[in-house]
Amino acid sequence: MSVLRSILYYILSAVTFVAGPLVWLVFRLIYGLKGQSVSKVTDPLLLASATSLAKKIRLRQVTAEEVMQAFIRRAREVNPIVNAIVAERYAEALEEAREVDRLLSGGSIPEELSERSKPFLGVPLTVKEAFALEGMPNCSGLVSRKGMKADSDCPAVHRLKESGMIPFACTNTSELCMWYESANNVYGRTKNAYDNTKIVGGSSGGEGCIISTGASLLGVGSDIGGSIRMPAFFNGVFGHRPSKNLVPNEGQHPPATGGQVELLATGPMCRYAEDLTPVLKIMAGPQAARLNLDTKVDMSTVKVYTMDSDGGSLFTGRVNPQLKEAQRKACDYLGSVGATTKPVKLGLMKYSLELWSAKMVSGQGTKFACFMAGGEHSGKKVNCFTEIFKWMLGRSDHTLPAIGLGVLETFTPDDDPNVPRLLTLLDGLHQQLTTLLADDGVLLYPSHPEPAPYHNHPLLTPFNFSYTGIFNALGFPVTQVPLGLSREGLPLGVQVVGAPDQDRLTLAVAAQLEKGFGGWVSPPGNQ
């Protein structure tokens, strides 16, 4: 990192350390002790996995139309509380569901609708608005792109539709997908279903939220610094960041450029662990053969390593004791079902922020301020120093986190001499972890230092995303697993990390933890 940027990081961290407790009390006074929760999910159709729903539809135990109606009904009930869905195609989805029922109305199931051809026949799907879904908005929360619609499907969405899924809504993001709270000046702020004074994470926050409410079963997310896993964690659902170059990233805005290409991953977000593997196979297409996902994992052969903090980074907060305890219980449980467990200390993890940042700026990709101006191809960019004053006057089209990132990048020279050194350290960590995990090991690691904080609180803890971001820099597969609720009623969870192309291990451990801890828990509703 450049000297100026390092100084800014240290100042922000010092302010957070000194002012954090006081600001937390102020947030409590502003938002109160407990916000509103969406009602408990009770409809059996909403409580079935995507895998089981597809089977019921194909066997005519329920119609695709009934299923779609149930999800739309729930979406209309909860969205006024959480603001996760920002665009819908309910009428079109219902007609597509009716067409499925018409095709199934004969005496036998046509080959084109068989489980082999359409494994998720008639299953409702939600899509992060940053992904191109034909005929639907694709502005990624940028005011200058408002009203822009996709004229085709991105590859990941196309493959899911080909599997029989029916998209019925698009969900909210942070502005240009570069912040870990999903709020922007086009669609507003998405709120947590367990407590609507709390964040849903970002940038795939709308996806994580709507899945947690019971109004969706699965969705499409993207992850450049934790944008699948943080929302999955804050909302108590499953999310998987696949191995590098497994699922196509094309067709989302903004596109990755420079070093960001190696950081970005597209993956599934689901309510039930059993859906993760089949959905990942569909999204990965031919590349899924790399992973041997059909090979059963014997837990007695799995080595589980655990590390309950980043080792003392100067830029991140301490891990909440409830999260540490949940991770300890998860490790003990895996040991009880046959896995070998062992605590580890990886010294380089304390430099996670610096290592992710070095990877992010390598390759001289398009500046964020250019994306803010909608001028990624013309070189036009926003003057973020001017935007600060406009924001203070309520005249800016941009959110404060986006402006802040634009300012921060001005202190990063294109030829920062520290980047090669940091990338060498990153290579060392990659080798260390690859050797440690090999083809039979996983690492349990905190998802974030704390459960879902109050809205805007991430402005005071901007670097806590490094708990997830480090694995983007490494290119490792990671599955985010829910582990019940905190004493305050907020989701707990843990990351399960594997070596490159060992996604089947992290997914198998996720499924095992679901058995032990119950997986997703419905928001309880206000009593």
C-alpha positions as CSV (number, residue, x, y, z in Angstrom):
1,M,0.0,0.0,0.0
2,S,1.1,3.6,-0.6
3,V,2.2,5.6,2.4
4,L,-0.7,8.0,2.2
5,R,-3.2,5.2,1.9
6,S,-1.6,3.4,4.9
7,I,-1.9,6.6,6.9
8,L,-5.6,6.9,6.0
9,Y,-6.2,3.3,7.1
10,Y,-4.5,3.8,10.4
11,I,-6.5,7.0,11.1
12,L,-9.8,5.3,10.3
13,S,-8.8,2.3,12.5
14,A,-7.8,4.6,15.4
15,V,-11.1,6.5,15.1
16,T,-13.1,3.3,15.1
17,F,-11.2,1.9,18.2
18,V,-11.6,5.1,20.2
19,A,-15.1,6.1,19.1
20,G,-16.6,2.7,18.4
21,P,-18.2,2.0,21.8
22,L,-19.7,5.6,22.0
23,V,-21.0,5.4,18.5
24,W,-22.6,2.0,19.2
25,L,-24.5,3.6,22.1
26,V,-25.7,6.4,19.8
27,F,-26.9,3.8,17.3
28,R,-28.8,2.1,20.0
29,L,-30.5,5.4,20.9
30,I,-31.4,6.0,17.3
31,Y,-32.6,2.6,16.3
32,G,-33.8,1.2,19.7
33,L,-33.1,-2.1,21.3
34,K,-34.9,-4.3,18.7
35,G,-36.3,-3.6,15.3
36,Q,-39.1,-5.3,13.4
37,S,-38.8,-8.9,12.2
38,V,-40.7,-10.4,9.3
39,S,-43.3,-13.0,10.2
40,K,-42.4,-16.7,10.7
41,V,-42.6,-18.9,7.6
42,T,-45.4,-21.4,7.9
43,D,-46.4,-22.4,4.3
44,P,-45.1,-25.9,3.6
45,L,-44.3,-24.9,0.0
46,L,-42.0,-22.3,1.3
47,L,-40.2,-24.7,3.7
48,A,-39.3,-27.3,1.1
49,S,-35.8,-27.4,-0.6
50,A,-35.5,-26.5,-4.2
51,T,-34.5,-30.1,-4.9
52,S,-37.6,-31.6,-3.3
53,L,-39.9,-28.9,-4.8
54,A,-38.8,-29.8,-8.3
55,K,-39.6,-33.5,-7.6
56,K,-43.0,-32.6,-6.3
57,I,-43.8,-30.5,-9.4
58,R,-42.5,-33.3,-11.8
59,L,-44.6,-35.9,-10.0
60,R,-47.7,-33.5,-10.1
61,Q,-48.0,-33.5,-6.3
62,V,-48.1,-29.8,-6.6
63,T,-48.3,-27.5,-9.6
64,A,-45.6,-25.1,-10.6
65,E,-48.2,-22.3,-10.6
66,E,-49.1,-23.1,-6.9
67,V,-45.4,-22.9,-6.0
68,M,-44.9,-19.6,-7.8
69,Q,-48.0,-18.1,-6.3
70,A,-46.8,-19.1,-2.8
71,F,-43.4,-17.4,-3.3
72,I,-44.9,-14.3,-4.8
73,R,-47.5,-14.0,-2.0
74,R,-44.7,-14.2,0.6
75,A,-42.6,-11.7,-1.4
76,R,-45.4,-9.2,-1.4
77,E,-45.9,-9.7,2.4
78,V,-42.2,-9.2,3.4
79,N,-40.8,-6.8,0.9
80,P,-42.4,-3.7,2.4
81,I,-40.5,-4.5,5.6
82,V,-37.1,-5.4,4.1
83,N,-36.9,-3.8,0.6
84,A,-34.9,-6.6,-0.8
85,I,-36.8,-7.0,-4.2
86,V,-36.2,-4.0,-6.4
87,A,-37.9,-5.3,-9.6
88,E,-40.4,-8.1,-10.3
89,R,-41.7,-10.1,-13.2
90,Y,-44.5,-11.9,-11.3
91,A,-47.0,-12.0,-14.2
92,E,-44.4,-13.5,-16.6
93,A,-43.2,-16.0,-14.0
94,L,-46.7,-17.2,-13.3
95,E,-47.3,-17.7,-17.1
96,E,-44.0,-19.6,-17.4
97,A,-45.1,-21.8,-14.4
98,R,-48.5,-22.5,-16.1
99,E,-46.6,-23.5,-19.2
100,V,-44.6,-26.1,-17.1
101,D,-47.9,-27.5,-15.8
102,R,-49.4,-27.7,-19.3
103,L,-46.4,-29.6,-20.5
104,L,-46.7,-32.0,-17.6
105,S,-50.4,-32.6,-18.1
106,G,-50.0,-35.5,-20.4
107,G,-49.7,-39.2,-19.4
108,S,-45.9,-39.3,-19.3
109,I,-43.1,-36.9,-18.6
110,P,-41.5,-35.6,-21.8
111,E,-37.7,-36.2,-22.0
112,E,-37.1,-32.4,-22.2
113,L,-38.7,-32.1,-18.8
114,S,-37.0,-35.1,-17.2
115,E,-34.9,-34.8,-14.1
116,R,-31.8,-35.2,-16.2
117,S,-32.8,-32.3,-18.5
118,K,-34.5,-30.0,-16.1
119,P,-33.4,-30.9,-12.5
120,F,-35.0,-27.7,-11.1
121,L,-38.2,-27.7,-13.1
122,G,-40.6,-24.9,-12.0
123,V,-38.4,-23.8,-9.0
124,P,-38.6,-20.0,-8.4
125,L,-35.3,-18.1,-8.7
126,T,-34.2,-14.6,-7.6
127,V,-31.3,-12.8,-9.2
128,K,-29.0,-10.0,-8.0
129,E,-29.8,-6.9,-10.0
130,A,-26.2,-6.6,-11.0
131,F,-26.6,-9.7,-13.3
132,A,-28.2,-9.4,-16.7
133,L,-31.6,-11.0,-16.8
134,E,-33.4,-10.3,-20.1
135,G,-35.9,-7.5,-19.9
136,M,-35.0,-6.6,-16.3
137,P,-33.2,-3.6,-14.8
138,N,-29.4,-3.8,-14.6
139,C,-28.2,-0.6,-13.1
140,S,-26.3,-1.9,-9.9
141,G,-27.6,1.0,-7.9
142,L,-26.0,3.7,-10.1
143,V,-28.3,6.7,-10.7
144,S,-26.9,7.3,-14.2
145,R,-27.9,3.8,-15.3
146,K,-31.4,4.0,-13.8
147,G,-33.9,2.5,-16.3
148,M,-31.3,0.5,-18.1
149,K,-32.5,-3.0,-18.9
150,A,-30.7,-6.1,-20.0
151,D,-31.3,-7.4,-23.5
152,S,-30.1,-10.9,-22.8
153,D,-29.3,-13.3,-19.9
154,C,-25.8,-13.6,-18.4
155,P,-24.3,-17.1,-18.7
156,A,-24.9,-18.1,-15.1
157,V,-28.6,-17.1,-15.2
158,H,-29.0,-18.7,-18.6
159,R,-27.7,-22.0,-17.3
160,L,-30.1,-21.8,-14.3
161,K,-33.1,-21.1,-16.5
162,E,-32.1,-24.0,-18.8
163,S,-32.3,-26.2,-15.7
164,G,-35.9,-25.3,-15.3
165,M,-35.8,-22.5,-12.8
166,I,-38.1,-19.5,-13.3
167,P,-36.8,-16.1,-12.3
168,F,-39.4,-13.9,-10.7
169,A,-37.6,-11.0,-9.1
170,C,-34.3,-9.0,-9.0
171,T,-32.7,-8.0,-5.7
172,N,-30.8,-5.0,-4.3
173,T,-27.1,-4.3,-4.1
174,S,-24.7,-1.7,-2.8
175,E,-23.8,1.0,-5.4
176,L,-21.7,-0.7,-8.1
177,C,-21.4,-3.7,-5.8
178,M,-18.4,-2.3,-3.8
179,W,-19.7,-2.0,-0.2
180,Y,-20.9,-4.4,2.4
181,E,-24.2,-2.7,3.1
182,S,-26.8,-3.0,0.3
183,A,-28.1,0.6,-0.1
184,N,-28.0,3.0,-3.1
185,N,-29.8,6.1,-4.4
186,V,-31.8,4.2,-7.0
187,Y,-33.6,1.5,-4.8
188,G,-32.9,2.6,-1.2
189,R,-31.7,0.5,1.7
190,T,-32.4,-3.2,2.3
191,K,-33.1,-4.2,5.9
192,N,-32.5,-7.4,7.8
193,A,-35.4,-9.8,8.2
194,Y,-34.5,-10.7,11.8
195,D,-34.2,-7.0,12.9
196,N,-34.8,-4.3,10.3
197,T,-32.5,-1.9,12.1
198,K,-29.6,-4.1,11.0
199,I,-27.7,-4.5,7.8
200,V,-28.1,-7.4,5.3
201,G,-24.5,-7.1,4.0
202,G,-23.4,-6.5,0.5
203,S,-23.1,-6.5,-2.3
204,S,-25.5,-9.5,-2.7
205,G,-27.5,-8.3,0.3
206,G,-30.9,-8.3,-1.4
207,E,-30.4,-12.0,-2.3
208,G,-29.3,-13.0,1.2
209,C,-32.2,-11.1,2.7
210,I,-35.0,-12.3,0.5
211,I,-33.9,-15.9,0.8
212,S,-33.9,-15.6,4.6
213,T,-37.4,-14.3,4.6
214,G,-38.7,-17.5,3.0
215,A,-39.7,-15.6,-0.2
216,S,-37.0,-17.2,-2.2
217,L,-35.2,-20.5,-2.1
218,L,-32.0,-19.7,-4.0
219,G,-30.4,-17.0,-6.0
220,V,-27.4,-15.8,-7.9
221,G,-24.7,-13.8,-6.1
222,S,-21.2,-12.5,-6.9
223,D,-18.3,-12.1,-4.6
224,I,-15.1,-9.9,-5.0
225,G,-14.4,-9.4,-1.3
226,G,-17.1,-11.4,0.5
227,S,-20.2,-10.2,-1.4
228,I,-21.8,-13.7,-1.3
229,R,-20.6,-14.8,2.1
230,M,-21.2,-11.7,4.2
231,P,-24.8,-11.4,3.1
232,A,-25.3,-15.2,3.6
233,F,-23.8,-14.8,7.1
234,F,-25.8,-11.7,8.2
235,N,-29.0,-13.3,6.9
236,G,-28.5,-16.8,8.2
237,V,-28.4,-18.7,4.8
238,F,-25.9,-20.7,2.8
239,G,-23.6,-19.1,0.3
240,H,-20.8,-20.5,-1.8
241,R,-17.8,-18.7,-3.3
242,P,-16.5,-21.3,-5.9
243,S,-13.0,-22.0,-6.9
244,K,-11.4,-19.5,-9.3
245,N,-12.6,-19.6,-12.9
246,L,-15.3,-22.2,-12.2
247,V,-18.5,-20.2,-12.9
248,P,-18.6,-17.5,-15.7
249,N,-18.5,-14.0,-14.4
250,E,-19.6,-12.3,-17.7
251,G,-22.8,-10.4,-17.9
252,Q,-22.7,-8.5,-14.6
253,H,-22.1,-4.8,-13.9
254,P,-19.6,-3.5,-13.2
255,P,-17.4,-6.0,-15.0
256,A,-14.1,-7.0,-13.4
257,T,-10.9,-5.5,-14.8
258,G,-7.2,-5.8,-14.0
259,G,-6.5,-7.8,-10.9
260,Q,-10.2,-7.8,-10.0
261,V,-10.7,-10.6,-12.6
262,E,-8.9,-13.0,-10.3
263,L,-10.8,-11.9,-7.3
264,L,-14.4,-12.1,-8.6
265,A,-16.5,-15.2,-8.4
266,T,-20.1,-16.0,-9.2
267,G,-21.9,-18.5,-7.0
268,P,-25.2,-19.8,-5.5
269,M,-27.0,-18.6,-2.4
270,C,-29.5,-21.1,-0.9
271,R,-31.6,-21.7,2.1
272,Y,-30.8,-25.4,2.3
273,A,-27.4,-27.1,2.0
274,E,-28.7,-29.9,-0.2
275,D,-29.3,-27.4,-3.0
276,L,-25.8,-26.0,-3.1
277,T,-24.0,-28.8,-4.9
278,P,-26.6,-29.4,-7.7
279,V,-27.0,-25.7,-8.3
280,L,-23.2,-25.2,-8.4
281,K,-22.9,-28.0,-11.0
282,I,-25.4,-26.2,-13.2
283,M,-23.8,-22.8,-12.8
284,A,-20.3,-24.3,-13.5
285,G,-21.4,-26.2,-16.6
286,P,-18.5,-28.1,-18.2
287,Q,-16.1,-26.8,-15.6
288,A,-17.9,-28.8,-12.8
289,A,-16.0,-31.9,-13.9
290,R,-12.9,-30.4,-12.2
291,L,-14.5,-30.8,-8.8
292,N,-15.7,-34.5,-8.6
293,L,-18.8,-33.2,-6.9
294,D,-20.5,-36.6,-7.2
295,T,-17.8,-38.3,-5.1
296,K,-19.1,-38.9,-1.6
297,V,-17.1,-37.3,1.3
298,D,-16.4,-39.6,4.3
299,M,-16.2,-37.3,7.4
300,S,-13.8,-39.6,9.1
301,T,-11.2,-38.8,6.4
302,V,-11.6,-35.0,6.7
303,K,-9.1,-32.8,8.6
304,V,-10.7,-29.7,10.2
305,Y,-8.4,-26.8,11.1
306,T,-9.8,-23.9,13.0
307,M,-8.6,-20.3,13.5
308,D,-11.0,-18.0,15.4
309,S,-9.5,-14.6,14.6
310,D,-7.2,-13.0,11.9
311,G,-4.4,-13.0,14.4
312,G,-4.4,-9.4,15.4
313,S,-4.8,-7.1,12.4
314,L,-4.6,-3.4,13.2
315,F,-7.6,-2.7,10.9
316,T,-10.3,-5.1,12.1
317,G,-12.4,-5.4,15.2
318,R,-12.2,-8.3,17.8
319,V,-14.3,-11.3,17.0
320,N,-17.6,-11.4,19.0
321,P,-17.4,-14.1,21.7
322,Q,-20.7,-15.6,20.5
323,L,-19.2,-16.2,17.1
324,K,-16.0,-17.7,18.6
325,E,-18.2,-20.0,20.7
326,A,-20.3,-21.0,17.7
327,Q,-17.2,-21.8,15.7
328,R,-15.8,-23.9,18.6
329,K,-19.0,-25.9,18.8
330,A,-19.0,-26.4,15.1
331,C,-15.4,-27.8,15.3
332,D,-16.3,-30.0,18.3
333,Y,-19.3,-31.3,16.4
334,L,-17.3,-32.2,13.3
335,G,-14.9,-34.0,15.6
336,S,-17.8,-36.0,17.1
337,V,-18.8,-37.3,13.7
338,G,-15.3,-38.5,12.9
339,A,-13.3,-35.6,11.6
340,T,-9.8,-34.8,12.9
341,T,-9.7,-31.3,14.4
342,K,-6.8,-29.0,15.1
343,P,-6.3,-25.3,15.9
344,V,-3.9,-23.4,13.7
345,K,-2.2,-20.0,13.6
346,L,-1.5,-18.5,10.2
347,G,0.6,-15.4,10.8
348,L,0.0,-13.8,7.4
349,M,-3.7,-13.7,8.0
350,K,-3.2,-10.5,10.0
351,Y,-2.3,-8.8,6.7
352,S,-5.5,-9.9,5.0
353,L,-6.5,-6.3,4.1
354,E,-3.2,-5.4,2.6
355,L,-3.0,-8.6,0.6
356,W,-6.5,-8.3,-0.8
357,S,-5.8,-4.6,-1.6
358,A,-2.6,-5.4,-3.5
359,K,-4.5,-8.0,-5.6
360,M,-7.3,-5.6,-6.2
361,V,-5.0,-2.8,-7.6
362,S,-2.7,-5.1,-9.5
363,G,-3.1,-5.2,-13.3
364,Q,-4.2,-1.6,-13.5
365,G,-7.9,-2.2,-14.0
366,T,-10.6,0.5,-14.6
367,K,-10.8,3.0,-11.8
368,F,-13.9,2.9,-9.6
369,A,-14.5,6.6,-10.3
370,C,-14.8,5.8,-14.0
371,F,-17.6,3.2,-13.2
372,M,-19.2,5.9,-11.0
373,A,-19.4,8.2,-14.0
374,G,-20.6,5.4,-16.3
375,G,-17.6,6.1,-18.4
376,E,-15.6,2.9,-18.0
377,H,-14.9,2.8,-21.7
378,S,-14.4,6.6,-22.3
379,G,-12.1,7.3,-19.4
380,K,-14.5,9.8,-18.0
381,K,-14.6,9.7,-14.2
382,V,-16.3,11.4,-11.2
383,N,-14.4,13.9,-9.1
384,C,-15.0,12.3,-5.7
385,F,-13.6,15.2,-3.8
386,T,-16.3,17.4,-5.3
387,E,-18.8,14.7,-4.6
388,I,-18.1,14.9,-0.9
389,F,-19.3,18.5,-0.8
390,K,-22.3,17.7,-3.0
391,W,-23.1,14.8,-0.6
392,M,-23.0,17.1,2.4
393,L,-25.5,19.3,0.7
394,G,-27.7,16.4,-0.3
395,R,-27.0,17.0,-4.0
396,S,-24.8,13.9,-4.9
397,D,-26.1,11.0,-6.9
398,H,-23.7,8.7,-5.1
399,T,-23.6,7.0,-1.7
400,L,-20.9,8.0,0.9
401,P,-19.2,4.6,0.7
402,A,-18.8,4.9,-3.1
403,I,-17.5,8.4,-2.8
404,G,-15.1,7.3,-0.1
405,L,-13.8,4.4,-2.2
406,G,-13.3,6.8,-5.1
407,V,-11.3,9.2,-2.8
408,L,-9.2,6.3,-1.4
409,E,-8.1,5.1,-4.8
410,T,-6.7,8.5,-5.7
411,F,-4.0,7.8,-3.0
412,T,-3.1,4.6,-4.7
413,P,-0.4,5.1,-7.4
414,D,-0.6,2.8,-10.4
415,D,3.0,1.8,-9.8
416,D,2.8,1.3,-6.0
417,P,6.2,-0.3,-5.1
418,N,4.7,-2.2,-2.2
419,V,2.3,-4.2,-4.4
420,P,4.9,-6.7,-5.7
421,R,6.1,-7.4,-2.1
422,L,2.6,-8.0,-0.9
423,L,1.8,-10.2,-3.9
424,T,4.9,-12.3,-3.0
425,L,3.5,-12.6,0.6
426,L,0.2,-13.6,-0.8
427,D,1.8,-16.3,-2.9
428,G,3.5,-17.6,0.3
429,L,0.2,-17.8,2.1
430,H,-1.4,-19.5,-0.9
431,Q,1.3,-22.2,-0.8
432,Q,1.1,-22.6,3.0
433,L,-2.7,-23.0,3.0
434,T,-2.7,-25.3,-0.1
435,T,-0.2,-27.6,1.5
436,L,-2.0,-27.5,4.9
437,L,-5.5,-28.3,3.4
438,A,-4.4,-30.5,0.6
439,D,-7.3,-32.7,-0.7
440,D,-8.7,-33.7,2.6
441,G,-8.7,-30.6,4.8
442,V,-10.9,-27.5,5.5
443,L,-10.4,-24.4,7.6
444,L,-13.0,-23.0,9.9
445,Y,-12.6,-19.2,10.0
446,P,-14.8,-16.3,11.2
447,S,-17.2,-14.8,8.6
448,H,-17.0,-11.4,10.1
449,P,-16.0,-9.9,13.5
450,E,-19.6,-9.4,14.6
451,P,-23.2,-10.4,13.7
452,A,-25.2,-7.9,11.6
453,P,-24.6,-4.4,12.9
454,Y,-26.8,-1.4,12.7
455,H,-27.4,0.4,9.4
456,N,-24.4,2.7,8.4
457,H,-22.2,1.2,11.2
458,P,-19.9,-0.3,8.5
459,L,-18.8,3.2,7.8
460,L,-16.9,3.0,11.1
461,T,-15.6,-0.6,10.5
462,P,-14.8,-0.4,6.7
463,F,-12.1,-3.0,6.8
464,N,-13.9,-5.9,8.5
465,F,-14.6,-7.4,5.1
466,S,-11.0,-8.6,5.1
467,Y,-12.2,-11.7,6.9
468,T,-13.8,-12.8,3.7
469,G,-11.7,-10.8,1.2
470,I,-8.5,-12.7,1.9
471,F,-10.0,-15.9,0.3
472,N,-10.9,-13.9,-2.9
473,A,-7.2,-12.9,-3.1
474,L,-6.2,-16.6,-2.6
475,G,-8.9,-17.9,-5.1
476,F,-10.0,-20.6,-2.6
477,P,-13.5,-22.1,-2.5
478,V,-15.5,-21.1,0.7
479,T,-18.9,-22.1,1.9
480,Q,-20.7,-19.8,4.4
481,V,-22.7,-21.9,6.9
482,P,-25.4,-20.6,9.3
483,L,-25.0,-21.8,12.9
484,G,-28.2,-20.7,14.6
485,L,-29.1,-17.3,16.2
486,S,-27.3,-15.2,18.8
487,R,-28.8,-14.2,22.1
488,E,-30.1,-11.1,20.3
489,G,-31.8,-13.1,17.7
490,L,-29.3,-12.4,14.9
491,P,-27.7,-15.1,12.6
492,L,-24.4,-16.7,13.6
493,G,-22.2,-18.6,11.2
494,V,-18.7,-19.7,10.0
495,Q,-16.7,-19.9,6.8
496,V,-15.6,-23.4,5.6
497,V,-12.5,-23.0,3.4
498,G,-11.0,-25.5,1.1
499,A,-7.9,-25.7,-1.1
500,P,-8.4,-24.9,-4.9
501,D,-11.0,-27.2,-6.6
502,Q,-11.9,-28.8,-3.3
503,D,-15.4,-27.4,-3.3
504,R,-16.9,-30.8,-2.6
505,L,-15.2,-30.8,0.8
506,T,-16.5,-27.4,1.9
507,L,-20.0,-28.3,0.6
508,A,-20.0,-31.7,2.4
509,V,-18.9,-30.1,5.7
510,A,-21.6,-27.4,5.2
511,A,-24.2,-30.2,4.8
512,Q,-22.9,-31.9,7.9
513,L,-23.1,-28.8,10.0
514,E,-26.7,-28.2,8.8
515,K,-27.5,-31.6,10.3
516,G,-25.8,-30.6,13.6
517,F,-27.0,-27.0,14.0
518,G,-30.3,-26.9,12.0
519,G,-29.1,-24.5,9.2
520,W,-31.4,-21.7,8.3
521,V,-33.8,-20.5,11.1
522,S,-36.9,-18.6,10.1
523,P,-37.2,-15.1,11.4
524,P,-39.6,-15.3,14.3
525,G,-41.8,-12.4,13.7
526,N,-42.4,-9.8,16.5
527,Q,-44.0,-11.4,19.5
